[in-house]
Amino acid sequence: MEVNLLEKSGAGSSLRRVFQYRNLEYLLFIAVIVWKLAYMHSHLHANNIDMSRLDYVIAIGSIMAASFWTLWLPRRGRGIALSILNLLLTALIFSDLVYYRYFQDFITIPVLLQAGQVGELGGSIRELIHWTDIWFFIDWIFYIPMIFILASRRRRSTVYERGARISDSRLKRITRRLITGMVTLGLGLALALGPIHYYTSTWAVGLFAGNWWNMALYNVTGLLGFHYYDAYKYGLEHWGPKKQLSDQELADIKMWYDKASSDRPVMNETYGAYKGSNVMVIQAEAFMNFMIGKQVNGQEITPNFNKLMKESLYYSNYYHQTGQGRTSDADFSSHSSLHPLPTGSVFTRYPDHQYDVLPQILKSGGYTTAAFHAYDSSFWNRYTMYKNMGYDRFYSKKDYVIDEPLGWSLGDKSFFKQSLEFMGKEKQPFYSYLITLSSHHPYSLPKSVQQLDVGEFSGTIFGDYLEAIHYTDAALGQLVDQMKAEGLWDKTILYFYGDHDNSIKDKSYYEKFLGKSLTDLDMEQIMNQVPLLVHLPDGKHAGVYDEPAGQLDMTPSLLHLLGISSKPYYMMGNDIFDDRSKMVVLRSGAFTDGAIYYIPSADGVFENGTCYDLNTRQKTEVERARAGYEEAKKQLDYSDKTIMYDLIQKFEEAVPQGR
């Protein structure tokens, strides 16, 4: 309509130029942000996710929905607003890419609320930024001068308008801008929601109702759409009407727990065999399974762990089950036998809800309980969460003498030594939970403590990682010696496991280290398997166990050894001392039962996932995974609802005496 008015006024082609100049900077803005979204996507290297034509339509629509309001502004302010919005969206896209490189996930509102922890990641973040990332900001070389050029031409265009005797009133100009902005918003929503509706009506049915993986959401909504939906969910969760589960949903979840607990505990020779023993659990930072028993340049990487394996139970198919909360997720899931949340950390989102956790259970049985971590007590909201978990004492950084400054804080050798000194003052039996730090990303140990010749990996982050693990392994050896010297070794169950992967995704490192080419299944297992070593006070039952197990299994398994029934508690993990077949479910929806391994597709469609036969290690028909897929989906959903709706408290209020 505006073009017609200009033509009727006699301004002709000159006035059409005014219309073009007025909108060119907005079109340029859209083009730049679309390019950045595409560039980021190309650097995710996400399997089975391509950016199709419809995905570009969604991206354009999402950008229009984020920027329509700039069209309400006067011409002089629009360029400034678009420049600021460009900066903000660039920061968001770039931050998502850096975050993805470490977590294989995107930033969510709960993660942003933990932003105070980002400063602590310093060196890790620097390692995750690549020099090619400068392309995210290259547009500023051209974009800013273009804004000034367009602004200059806009000023000249005013002459054309006056010559055509266009004398719109201020009200008309405001009305025109308002209509233009609203039409842009409507068009943007149509462009974004149309393809999304098509996706969720065809191959992504039920995505928003039962999604367990943010990558599946991203595959449908695009990056900006993912953030819109995340903000919507967060707002609904915290400020919207509180959704209540139906009586049928509550009954179904309760029935699932009742069925799971009916099989526990198994009364075999290990049940209660170590009643009254001290329990020491060590969660080792980024301690992965692929290098156990391996050498580099003829030198063992984990000689002390390897030595302990000969007199301990070693689980070679033990999986970490963490999500965005990483270390805190490993902590939570190991102690509560529940899955972590799909976004954020339980420690920061629901620290005041009720959980059936190991330290609380042992405390009620007469144990002295303590957590040990030589870092700030507020990190991951541990101080608050540990109170709720029933720890008598939390020894944090303020309690340690930093006599071996290393990496993030205190070196593991001094950490173990001082922690044992604290334990010596505690009443036995005790439950002690220790979290190491020295093998934390970016694995940059000083030369003074490096004792491993990593050869061809020297100067790489992979070589630094092996060096850091070698140091932590040496600390473990010193811990065992000290426990023996202090008379604790024969009185204590030692449970040692890794918390999560090392965030080094480059397959070439692992192929070079292992000396063979690796399949997708190989890499999936390498990145999700961490070692578990259980040493019993009498040294019995030593050996290598190949049955699948995971972090959710820790609490029911330790209770089994101590002769404490896990039947009254709401737990999802398995008892590793139960010989019956088990299934391990990962936060991504992947699962294994020892016979097959199922990897979900990013689009969330079961049939598009990949199923492997673990005997042949070849792909097999996906239908073999159907039952396991449905159970994994149900387990993750029920776990999320247990946490978010504080169901354990509700269940126990309904049945005060337990089940």
C-alpha positions in Angstrom: 0.0 0.0 0.0 2.8 2.4 0.9 4.4 1.9 -2.6 1.1 2.8 -4.2 0.7 5.9 -2.2 4.2 7.0 -3.2 3.5 6.4 -6.9 0.3 8.4 -6.8 2.1 11.3 -5.2 4.3 11.4 -8.3 7.6 10.5 -6.7 8.0 7.5 -9.0 11.2 5.4 -8.9 13.0 7.8 -6.6 10.4 7.1 -3.8 10.6 3.4 -4.4 14.3 3.7 -3.5 13.2 5.2 -0.2 11.2 2.1 0.5 14.0 -0.1 -0.4 16.6 1.7 1.7 14.2 1.7 4.7 14.1 -2.1 4.7 17.5 -3.2 3.3 19.2 -3.1 6.7 16.5 -5.3 8.2 16.9 -7.9 5.4 20.6 -7.7 5.8 20.2 -8.4 9.5 18.1 -11.5 8.8 20.6 -12.8 6.3 23.6 -12.3 8.7 21.9 -14.2 11.5 20.7 -17.0 9.3 24.3 -17.4 8.1 25.6 -17.6 11.7 23.0 -20.2 12.6 24.0 -22.3 9.6 27.7 -21.8 10.4 27.2 -22.9 14.0 25.2 -25.9 12.8 28.0 -27.0 10.4 30.4 -26.9 13.4 28.2 -29.1 15.7 29.1 -32.2 13.7 25.9 -33.7 15.1 25.0 -37.1 13.7 21.8 -37.5 11.7 21.0 -33.8 11.9 21.0 -31.8 8.6 19.8 -28.3 8.0 17.1 -28.7 5.3 15.3 -26.0 3.4 12.4 -26.1 5.9 15.0 -25.6 8.7 16.1 -22.5 7.0 12.5 -21.3 6.8 12.2 -22.0 10.5 15.4 -20.0 11.2 14.1 -17.0 9.1 10.8 -17.1 10.9 12.4 -17.3 14.3 14.7 -14.3 13.6 11.7 -12.3 12.4 9.8 -13.2 15.6 12.9 -12.0 17.6 13.3 -8.8 15.7 9.9 -7.6 14.6 9.8 -4.9 17.3 12.7 -3.0 15.7 10.3 -2.1 12.9 8.3 -0.1 15.5 11.2 2.2 16.1 11.9 5.5 14.2 14.3 5.1 11.3 17.2 6.5 13.2 16.8 4.1 16.1 16.2 1.0 14.0 19.8 0.6 12.9 21.1 0.9 16.4 18.5 -1.6 17.7 19.4 -4.1 15.0 23.1 -3.8 15.7 22.5 -4.5 19.4 20.3 -7.4 18.6 22.9 -8.7 16.2 25.4 -8.6 19.1 23.1 -10.4 21.5 22.1 -13.1 19.1 25.7 -13.6 18.0 26.7 -14.0 21.7 23.9 -16.5 22.2 24.8 -18.6 19.1 28.5 -18.5 19.9 27.9 -19.4 23.5 25.8 -22.4 22.5 28.5 -23.7 20.2 31.2 -23.4 22.9 28.8 -25.0 25.5 28.0 -27.8 23.0 31.7 -28.6 22.5 32.0 -29.5 26.2 28.5 -30.8 27.1 27.1 -32.0 23.8 24.0 -29.9 24.7 22.7 -26.3 24.5 22.4 -23.6 27.2 19.0 -23.6 29.0 17.5 -21.2 31.5 18.5 -23.4 34.4 22.0 -23.4 33.2 22.0 -19.6 32.9 20.9 -19.5 36.6 24.1 -21.3 37.3 26.1 -18.7 35.4 28.0 -17.8 38.5 29.9 -21.0 38.0 31.0 -20.1 34.4 33.8 -17.9 35.8 35.2 -20.9 37.5 35.5 -22.7 34.2 38.1 -20.2 32.9 40.8 -22.4 31.4 38.2 -25.0 30.1 36.3 -22.3 28.2 39.5 -21.0 26.6 40.3 -24.5 25.4 36.9 -24.7 23.8 37.2 -21.6 21.7 38.8 -22.2 18.3 40.5 -19.6 16.1 38.1 -20.2 13.3 35.3 -18.9 15.6 36.3 -15.4 14.5 34.0 -15.9 11.5 31.1 -15.4 13.9 32.2 -11.8 14.2 33.5 -11.1 10.7 30.3 -9.5 9.7 31.0 -6.5 11.9 33.7 -5.4 9.5 31.0 -4.9 6.9 27.8 -4.6 8.9 28.7 -1.5 10.9 29.8 0.5 7.9 26.7 -0.6 6.0 24.5 0.7 8.9 26.2 4.1 8.6 25.8 4.1 4.8 22.2 3.2 5.0 21.6 5.9 7.7 23.2 8.5 5.4 21.0 7.4 2.5 18.0 7.6 4.8 18.7 11.2 5.6 18.9 11.9 1.8 15.7 10.0 1.3 13.9 12.6 3.4 14.4 15.1 0.6 12.6 12.8 -1.9 9.7 12.5 0.5 9.4 16.2 0.9 9.7 16.7 -2.9 6.7 14.3 -3.3 4.9 16.3 -0.8 4.4 13.3 1.5 3.4 14.9 4.8 2.1 12.0 6.8 1.2 12.9 10.3 3.1 11.5 13.2 0.1 9.3 14.1 0.1 7.8 10.6 3.8 7.1 10.7 3.5 5.3 14.1 0.5 3.4 12.8 2.4 2.3 9.7 5.3 1.1 11.8 3.1 -0.7 14.2 1.3 -2.5 11.4 4.6 -3.4 9.6 6.0 -4.8 12.8 2.8 -6.9 13.6 2.7 -8.2 10.0 6.4 -9.2 10.3 5.7 -11.0 13.6 2.7 -12.8 12.1 4.7 -13.8 9.1 7.7 -14.9 11.2 5.5 -17.1 13.4 3.9 -18.6 10.4 7.2 -19.4 8.8 8.6 -20.9 12.0 5.5 -22.7 13.3 4.3 -24.1 10.0 7.3 -26.4 9.4 7.5 -27.3 13.1 3.8 -28.3 13.0 4.5 -30.4 9.9 7.5 -32.1 11.7 5.5 -32.9 14.9 2.6 -34.2 12.8 4.7 -36.6 10.8 8.1 -38.0 12.0 8.4 -36.0 15.4 5.0 -36.9 16.9 4.9 -36.4 20.7 8.2 -34.6 20.8 7.0 -31.8 23.1 5.1 -34.2 25.3 7.8 -36.7 26.0 11.2 -35.3 24.9 14.2 -36.4 26.9 16.9 -34.9 24.7 17.5 -31.3 23.8 19.1 -32.2 20.5 15.8 -33.7 19.3 14.1 -30.4 20.1 16.8 -28.5 18.3 16.4 -30.8 15.2 12.8 -29.7 15.0 12.7 -26.1 16.3 16.2 -24.8 15.3 18.4 -23.0 17.8 16.3 -19.9 18.4 13.1 -22.0 18.5 14.8 -24.2 21.1 15.5 -21.2 23.3 11.9 -19.9 22.8 10.5 -23.2 24.0 13.0 -23.5 26.8 12.0 -20.0 28.1 8.3 -21.0 27.7 8.8 -24.2 29.7 10.7 -22.4 32.4 8.1 -19.7 32.7 5.3 -22.2 32.8 7.1 -24.2 35.5 7.9 -21.3 37.8 5.2 -18.7 37.1 2.4 -20.5 35.3 -0.4 -22.4 36.9 1.0 -25.4 38.7 0.3 -28.6 36.8 -0.7 -31.5 38.9 -0.3 -35.1 37.9 -3.5 -37.0 37.5 -4.4 -39.8 39.9 -3.8 -42.3 37.1 -0.3 -40.9 36.5 0.5 -41.1 40.2 -0.8 -44.6 40.4 1.3 -45.7 37.3 4.5 -44.3 38.7 3.9 -45.8 42.1 3.1 -49.1 40.5 6.4 -49.0 38.6 8.4 -48.4 41.8 6.5 -51.2 43.6 7.3 -53.6 40.8 11.0 -52.6 40.8 11.4 -52.9 44.5 9.6 -56.3 44.7 12.7 -57.8 43.2 15.0 -56.4 45.8 17.1 -57.3 47.6 18.5 -60.6 46.4 19.5 -62.9 49.3 22.7 -64.3 48.0 26.2 -64.8 49.6 27.1 -61.2 49.3 24.0 -59.8 50.9 24.9 -58.4 54.3 28.4 -60.0 54.1 30.0 -56.7 55.0 27.5 -55.3 57.5 29.0 -52.5 59.6 31.9 -51.9 57.3 33.1 -48.3 56.5 32.2 -47.2 53.0 34.4 -44.9 51.0 33.1 -43.7 47.6 35.5 -41.8 45.3 34.0 -40.0 42.3 37.0 -39.4 40.0 36.8 -36.4 37.7 36.6 -37.3 33.9 38.1 -40.8 34.7 37.2 -42.9 31.6 37.3 -46.6 30.9 39.1 -46.8 27.5 42.6 -46.4 29.0 42.3 -48.8 31.8 45.0 -51.5 31.5 46.6 -49.6 28.6 50.1 -48.2 28.1 51.6 -45.3 26.2 55.3 -45.5 25.3 55.6 -48.7 27.4 54.3 -47.0 30.5 51.1 -47.9 32.2 48.6 -45.0 32.4 46.8 -46.3 35.5 49.2 -48.7 37.2 47.6 -48.4 40.6 44.1 -48.9 39.4 45.4 -51.9 37.4 47.0 -53.3 40.5 43.8 -52.9 42.5 41.8 -54.7 39.8 43.6 -58.0 40.8 42.0 -57.9 44.2 38.8 -56.1 43.4 35.6 -56.3 41.4 36.1 -54.4 38.1 33.1 -53.5 36.0 34.2 -53.0 32.4 30.8 -51.9 31.1 29.9 -49.3 33.7 28.2 -46.2 32.2 27.9 -42.7 33.4 24.3 -41.5 33.2 24.8 -37.7 33.4 23.1 -34.8 31.6 23.8 -31.1 31.8 24.7 -31.2 35.4 27.8 -33.4 34.7 29.7 -33.9 38.0 26.6 -32.9 40.1 24.5 -35.3 38.0 26.9 -38.2 38.7 26.7 -37.3 42.4 22.9 -37.1 42.4 22.2 -40.2 40.3 24.8 -42.4 42.2 23.3 -41.4 45.6 19.6 -41.2 44.7 19.3 -44.0 42.1 17.3 -41.6 39.9 18.1 -40.1 36.6 19.3 -36.5 36.3 17.1 -33.9 34.7 17.2 -33.3 30.9 18.0 -29.6 31.6 20.0 -28.0 34.4 21.1 -29.8 37.6 18.9 -31.2 40.3 21.3 -29.7 42.8 20.3 -26.2 41.7 16.7 -26.7 40.6 15.2 -28.9 43.3 17.6 -29.1 46.2 14.8 -29.0 48.8 12.8 -31.9 47.4 12.9 -35.3 49.1 15.1 -38.1 47.8 16.0 -41.6 49.1 19.7 -41.1 49.2 22.6 -43.2 50.5 24.1 -40.9 53.1 20.6 -40.3 54.7 19.8 -44.0 54.7 23.2 -44.9 56.3 22.9 -42.1 58.8 19.7 -43.5 60.0 21.5 -46.8 60.5 24.2 -45.3 62.8 26.8 -44.2 60.2 28.8 -41.0 60.4 28.4 -39.3 57.0 30.7 -36.8 55.4 31.4 -35.4 51.9 34.9 -34.2 50.9 35.6 -31.8 48.0 38.4 -29.3 48.1 36.4 -26.6 46.3 34.0 -23.8 47.1 31.0 -25.2 49.0 28.6 -23.1 46.9 29.6 -24.6 43.6 26.7 -26.7 42.2 24.8 -25.6 45.3 26.5 -28.4 47.2 26.3 -26.8 50.6 22.5 -26.7 50.5 22.0 -30.0 48.8 24.4 -31.9 51.1 22.4 -30.8 54.1 19.3 -32.2 52.5 21.1 -35.4 51.6 21.9 -36.1 55.3 25.6 -35.5 55.5 26.8 -34.7 59.0 29.7 -32.7 57.6 30.8 -31.3 54.3 34.6 -30.7 54.1 35.1 -28.0 51.4 38.0 -25.9 50.3 38.0 -23.8 53.5 38.8 -26.9 55.5 41.9 -27.8 53.6 45.4 -26.5 53.6 46.2 -25.7 50.0 49.7 -27.1 50.2 49.7 -28.6 46.8 48.0 -26.0 44.5 47.1 -27.8 41.3 44.6 -27.1 38.6 41.3 -25.9 40.0 42.3 -26.2 43.6 44.2 -28.7 45.7 46.0 -31.6 44.1 44.4 -35.0 44.5 47.4 -36.4 46.5 47.1 -33.8 49.2 43.3 -34.0 49.0 43.3 -37.7 49.8 45.9 -37.3 52.5 44.1 -34.6 54.3 40.7 -36.2 53.8 41.9 -39.4 55.5 43.1 -37.3 58.4 39.6 -35.9 58.7 38.1 -39.4 58.6 40.5 -40.5 61.4 38.6 -38.1 63.7 35.2 -39.5 62.8 33.3 -42.2 64.6 33.2 -45.5 62.8 31.4 -46.9 60.8 31.6 -44.0 58.5 30.3 -43.2 55.0 32.8 -40.9 53.2 32.2 -39.5 49.7 35.2 -37.9 48.0 35.2 -35.9 44.7 38.5 -35.4 43.0 39.6 -32.4 40.9 43.0 -32.7 39.4 41.9 -34.5 36.2 39.4 -31.7 35.3 39.3 -30.2 31.9 41.5 -28.6 30.4 44.0 -31.1 32.0 46.9 -28.6 32.2 49.2 -30.0 34.9 52.5 -28.2 35.6 55.6 -29.9 34.4 56.8 -30.5 37.9 54.1 -33.2 38.5 54.1 -34.7 35.0 55.6 -38.2 35.1 54.1 -39.8 32.0 55.8 -39.7 28.6 52.8 -39.4 26.2 55.0 -39.4 23.1 53.1 -38.5 20.0 50.3 -37.0 22.0 52.7 -34.5 23.6 51.3 -30.9 23.2 47.7 -32.1 22.6 44.8 -32.0 24.9 44.5 -35.7 24.7 48.1 -36.1 25.9 47.4 -33.6 28.7 44.3 -35.7 29.7 46.4 -38.9 29.9 48.9 -37.1 32.1 46.2 -35.8 34.4 44.7 -39.3 34.8 48.1 -40.7 35.5 48.5 -38.2 38.3 45.1 -39.0 39.8 46.0 -42.7 39.6 49.2 -42.1 41.6 47.1 -40.3 44.2 44.8 -43.3 44.4 47.9 -45.5 45.0 49.0 -43.3 47.9 45.5 -43.3 49.3 45.5 -47.1 49.5 48.9 -47.2 51.1 47.7 -44.6 53.7 44.5 -46.6 54.4 46.6 -49.7 55.0 49.0 -47.9 57.3 46.1 -46.5 59.4 44.2 -49.8 59.6 41.3 -48.8 57.5 41.9 -51.0 54.4 40.5 -54.2 55.9 37.5 -52.4 57.4 36.3 -50.4 54.4 34.4 -51.0 51.2 36.1 -48.8 48.5 33.9 -47.8 45.6 35.8 -45.9 42.9 34.2 -44.7 39.6 34.5 -42.0 37.0 31.9 -39.2 36.9 31.6 -38.5 33.1 33.6 -38.3 29.9 36.5 -36.0 29.2 34.7 -33.9 26.5 37.4 -34.7 23.9 35.3 -35.8 21.0 38.0 -36.1 18.3 37.8 -39.7 17.1 41.4 -39.6 15.6 42.9 -39.3 19.1 41.2 -42.6 20.2 42.0 -44.4 17.0 45.7 -43.4 17.3 45.8 -44.4 21.0 44.0 -47.7 20.5 45.7 -48.5 17.2 42.5 -49.3 15.2 39.7 -47.7 13.4 36.6 -47.1 15.5 32.9 -47.4 14.6 30.1 -45.2 15.8 29.3 -47.9 18.4 32.9 -47.9 19.6 32.8 -44.1 20.1 29.4 -44.2 21.8 30.7 -46.6 24.3 34.0 -44.9 24.8 32.4 -41.6 25.6 29.8 -43.1 27.9 31.8 -45.8 29.8 33.6 -45.0 33.0 35.4 -47.6 35.2 34.0 -49.0 38.4 36.2 -50.7 40.9 34.8 -52.2 44.1 37.3 -53.4 46.7 35.7 -55.4 49.6 37.4 -55.6 53.0 38.3 -59.3 52.7 39.4 -59.0 49.0 36.8 -61.6 47.9 34.9 -61.8 44.6 37.7 -60.2 42.7 37.5 -60.3 38.9 36.3 -58.6 35.8 32.6 -58.3 35.4 31.2 -57.6 31.9 27.5 -57.2 32.8 26.2 -53.7 32.0 25.9 -51.4 35.0 25.5 -47.6 35.6 25.8 -44.9 38.2 22.1 -45.4 39.3 23.2 -48.8 40.6 25.6 -47.6 43.3 23.2 -47.0 46.2 21.2 -50.3 45.9 24.4 -52.2 45.4 26.2 -50.8 48.5 23.0 -51.3 50.6 23.1 -54.9 49.4 26.6 -55.4 50.7 25.7 -53.8 54.1 22.6 -56.0 54.5 20.2 -53.0 54.3 17.1 -53.7 52.3 16.4 -51.2 49.5 12.9 -52.3 49.2 11.3 -49.4 51.2 13.0 -46.8 48.9 12.1 -45.3 45.6 15.0 -46.2 43.4 15.5 -47.0 39.7 19.0 -48.6 39.7 19.9 -52.2 39.7 21.8 -54.2 42.3 25.1 -55.2 40.5 25.4 -58.2 42.8 22.1 -59.6 41.4 23.0 -62.1 38.6 19.7 -61.4 36.7 19.9 -59.5 33.4 19.8 -55.7 33.7 19.2 -52.7 31.5 21.1 -49.5 31.8 19.4 -46.3 30.4 21.4 -43.1 29.6 20.0 -39.6 29.8 20.0 -39.4 26.0 17.6 -42.3 25.8 20.3 -44.7 24.6 20.3 -48.0 26.5 21.9 -51.4 26.7 20.9 -54.8 28.2 24.2 -56.5 27.4 22.9 -58.1 24.2 22.0 -54.9 22.2 22.9 -51.3 22.3 20.4 -48.8 21.1 21.3 -45.2 20.0 18.3 -42.9 19.5 18.1 -40.7 16.5 18.3 -36.9 17.0 14.8 -36.6 15.5 13.4 -38.7 18.4 11.8 -41.3 16.0 12.3 -44.8 17.3 12.7 -46.3 13.8 15.4 -43.8 12.9 17.5 -44.9 15.8 20.3 -47.5 15.5 20.4 -50.9 17.2 23.7 -52.8 17.5 24.2 -56.5 18.3 26.9 -56.5 21.0 28.1 -59.9 20.1 28.8 -59.1 16.4 29.1 -55.3 17.1 27.2 -54.9 13.8 23.9 -53.1 13.2 20.8 -55.3 13.6 17.1 -54.8 13.1 15.9 -51.9 15.2 12.7 -53.8 16.3 14.9 -55.8 18.7 15.1 -52.6 20.7 11.4 -51.8 20.8 10.6 -53.1 24.3 13.8 -51.6 25.7 13.1 -48.2 24.1 9.6 -48.0 25.6 10.9 -49.0 29.0 13.8 -46.4 28.8 11.3 -43.7 27.7 9.0 -44.6 30.6 11.9 -44.7 33.1 13.2 -41.3 32.2 9.7 -39.8 32.3 8.9 -41.3 35.7 12.2 -40.2 37.1 11.7 -36.6 35.9 8.2 -36.5 37.4 9.5 -38.0 40.7 12.0 -35.1 41.0 9.9 -32.2 39.7 6.7 -33.0 41.5 8.5 -34.2 44.7 6.7 -37.5 44.5 8.7 -39.4 47.1 7.4 -37.0 49.7 3.9 -37.5 48.4 4.2 -41.3 48.4 5.6 -41.4 51.9 2.9 -39.0 53.2 0.3 -41.4 51.8 2.0 -44.4 53.4 3.9 -43.2 56.5 5.2 -46.6 57.4 6.7 -47.3 54.0 5.7 -50.0 51.7 
